[in-house]
Amino acid sequence: MTKLLSVSIPDDLMRDAETLAQSQGRTKSDLVRDALRRQVQIEQLRELQRVGRRNAEERGLGPEDVESLIDELRYKA
């Protein structure tokens, strides 16, 4: 199922979107859907990073511990 979303876009951005869509043989709707998907993925990644940082802080781990932890996991396998 799809939903219709009405969005106001400044003229210059619309021109850029039209040019990009035309150069890629795509519709503006395709461009907007892809951009929104990417933004959702970026936000999901940021949330995952926040959770990872929080977990690392709770365990007292910092960036300096990464290499030794990776080595430790490699040699356990």
N, C-alpha and C positions, 0 to 999 in steps of 0.2 A: 504494500500500500504506500502511496506517496501523498504528501501534503504540499499545499501551495504556501510559499512564504514570500511576502512582499517586503522588499528591502529598498531603502533610499540610498542611492550611490551618487557621489559627486560627479559632475560632468567629466572631469579629467580622468577619474578612475574608470568610468564607463567607457570612455574612448580607449583607454589602455586595455580593458577587458575585451572589447570588441576586436581590437587589433590582434591581441593574443589568441583569442578564440579562432579568428579567421586564419591566422598563420598556422595554427595547429589542426585546422579542420574540425573544430569542436564547437559546441554551442556555449553560450555564456552560462547557461544553467549547469553544464558539465563542469566548467571552470569553478563556479561557486560551490557546487557540491564537493569537488575535490579539495578546494581550499578549506571548506568547513570540516571535512574529514581529517585533513592534516592538522588543523587547529585542535580538534578533539584529541587526536593522537599525541600531539605535543603536550596538551594539558594532562593526559593520562601518564605520559612519561614523567612530567614534572612531579605529579603526585607520587609516583613510584619512587622517584629520587628523594622526595621529602620523607617518605616512609623509610627508605634505606638509610638516609642520614640520621633519622631519629633512632632507628635500631642500632646503628653503629655507635652513636653517642651513648645510648643506654649501656652498651657493652664496653665502652671506653676505647673504641677503635677509631683510628684516624687514617688519613691518606697514606701515612708512612707505614701502616700495617698491611696494606693491600698486597704488596709483592710477596711477603712471607706467607700470608694466608693462601695465596694462589699456589705457591710452591708446596705448601702443606697439603692442600687438596690434591695436587697432581701426584704426589708420592703415595697417597693413601689408596689411589686407584690401582 
